[in-house]
Amino acid sequence: MRLRLVTFNIAHARGLTPIQGLTSARKLRVNLRKIAKLLDRLKPDVVALQEIDECSRWAGNFDQLDYLREFADFPYSVFGINNRRAGLLNLSYGNALLSRYPIAVSENIVFGRSRIGEKGFLFAEIEAGGLRVPLVNLHFHYRSRVHRLVQLDRLLAYLRVKQRLRSTHWAVSPIVCGDFNTPGTSSDATSSLLSHLCDFGDYVLHPQTGRSFPSPLPTRLLDFVFLPPGCRMIHSEVVKSMLSDHRPVLVDFEVG
């Protein structure tokens, strides 16, 4: 079976506005509709989103996932909220998935709850063509290598448990994607994750060329998809787009 996956940090739908909270709700909705049109053109089966808001004052106070799901015409979705704050300056945002196929299982893991700006990962199992495909959508800390490596340890511990408990149900080991906030060549979370995933098999990092950040004139590749053994006939690319400060990454592959 052939699957197409897109991972995209949409920056709370603010587009290229550098400061969060300065974009009107109308413009946020316009930008989300543009993202929906991009997804319609790319035709992914699954979309992994980072920095998407459920109901945040600084992002229009509406459910961005539900809005995007409707306009992009995806029947299935799940939110993984990493940050919540009530009151006048309410916040609720994190990672999310859109899917053409049923999402059989989902679980959200927050790396810590000490402050706003926390990162985490969303685990899901997608039912596609009679196959159970596990997927991790993650967002690592943007500034601190120490924090990223601690978060990496948390992710690996979680995957080892899931592998032991759930691997008999899976068509492949978990696909891991998202915003790693570090290039794949540096001695940091991305390259370390690739090394540790060897415990689960011969993973391959995609895309292997291109840059995704900042989107107008990208200088770094920060957004990746780790594909496990069993994924074949792979095509990957960084998609040219300026609907966020990140460019989306598309990976197309055969599984099963």
ChimeraX attribute file (.defattr): number of C-alpha atoms within 10 A of each C-alpha:
attribute: neighborCount
match mode: 1-to-1
recipient: residues
	/A:1	11
	/A:2	15
	/A:3	15
	/A:4	18
	/A:5	21
	/A:6	28
	/A:7	26
	/A:8	27
	/A:9	23
	/A:10	23
	/A:11	21
	/A:12	24
	/A:13	28
	/A:14	27
	/A:15	21
	/A:16	18
	/A:17	13
	/A:18	11
	/A:19	9
	/A:20	14
	/A:21	15
	/A:22	11
	/A:23	18
	/A:24	13
	/A:25	18
	/A:26	10
	/A:27	14
	/A:28	19
	/A:29	19
	/A:30	15
	/A:31	19
	/A:32	25
	/A:33	18
	/A:34	16
	/A:35	23
	/A:36	20
	/A:37	15
	/A:38	16
	/A:39	19
	/A:40	13
	/A:41	9
	/A:42	14
	/A:43	15
	/A:44	20
	/A:45	18
	/A:46	21
	/A:47	24
	/A:48	24
	/A:49	28
	/A:50	27
	/A:51	21
	/A:52	25
	/A:53	29
	/A:54	25
	/A:55	18
	/A:56	23
	/A:57	16
	/A:58	20
	/A:59	28
	/A:60	22
	/A:61	15
	/A:62	16
	/A:63	16
	/A:64	22
	/A:65	21
	/A:66	18
	/A:67	16
	/A:68	22
	/A:69	18
	/A:70	13
	/A:71	16
	/A:72	20
	/A:73	15
	/A:74	20
	/A:75	12
	/A:76	15
	/A:77	19
	/A:78	19
	/A:79	21
	/A:80	26
	/A:81	24
	/A:82	24
	/A:83	21
	/A:84	18
	/A:85	13
	/A:86	9
	/A:87	7
	/A:88	8
	/A:89	9
	/A:90	15
	/A:91	20
	/A:92	22
	/A:93	27
	/A:94	27
	/A:95	28
	/A:96	25
	/A:97	27
	/A:98	26
	/A:99	22
	/A:100	18
	/A:101	16
	/A:102	15
	/A:103	20
	/A:104	13
	/A:105	13
	/A:106	17
	/A:107	13
	/A:108	21
	/A:109	17
	/A:110	18
	/A:111	21
	/A:112	14
	/A:113	12
	/A:114	8
	/A:115	9
	/A:116	14
	/A:117	15
	/A:118	19
	/A:119	25
	/A:120	24
	/A:121	27
	/A:122	26
	/A:123	24
	/A:124	22
	/A:125	20
	/A:126	22
	/A:127	18
	/A:128	19
	/A:129	11
	/A:130	10
	/A:131	16
	/A:132	22
	/A:133	22
	/A:134	25
	/A:135	23
	/A:136	24
	/A:137	25
	/A:138	27
	/A:139	27
	/A:140	25
	/A:141	22
	/A:142	14
	/A:143	10
	/A:144	11
	/A:145	16
	/A:146	12
	/A:147	14
	/A:148	23
	/A:149	18
	/A:150	14
	/A:151	21
	/A:152	20
	/A:153	15
	/A:154	15
	/A:155	18
	/A:156	15
	/A:157	10
	/A:158	13
	/A:159	19
	/A:160	14
	/A:161	11
	/A:162	15
	/A:163	15
	/A:164	9
	/A:165	10
	/A:166	12
	/A:167	16
	/A:168	11
	/A:169	13
	/A:170	17
	/A:171	16
	/A:172	22
	/A:173	24
	/A:174	25
	/A:175	19
	/A:176	23
	/A:177	26
	/A:178	26
	/A:179	27
	/A:180	21
	/A:181	23
	/A:182	24
	/A:183	17
	/A:184	23
	/A:185	11
	/A:186	10
	/A:187	11
	/A:188	18
	/A:189	26
	/A:190	25
	/A:191	15
	/A:192	16
	/A:193	20
	/A:194	18
	/A:195	12
	/A:196	14
	/A:197	20
	/A:198	12
	/A:199	11
	/A:200	15
	/A:201	14
	/A:202	13
	/A:203	24
	/A:204	16
	/A:205	18
	/A:206	22
	/A:207	22
	/A:208	14
	/A:209	10
	/A:210	16
	/A:211	24
	/A:212	28
	/A:213	19
	/A:214	17
	/A:215	20
	/A:216	16
	/A:217	11
	/A:218	15
	/A:219	12
	/A:220	17
	/A:221	25
	/A:222	20
	/A:223	28
	/A:224	30
	/A:225	26
	/A:226	21
	/A:227	25
	/A:228	21
	/A:229	15
	/A:230	15
	/A:231	21
	/A:232	14
	/A:233	9
	/A:234	16
	/A:235	13
	/A:236	21
	/A:237	18
	/A:238	23
	/A:239	19
	/A:240	15
	/A:241	15
	/A:242	16
	/A:243	22
	/A:244	23
	/A:245	23
	/A:246	29
	/A:247	26
	/A:248	31
	/A:249	29
	/A:250	22
	/A:251	21
	/A:252	18
	/A:253	17
	/A:254	14
	/A:255	18
	/A:256	15
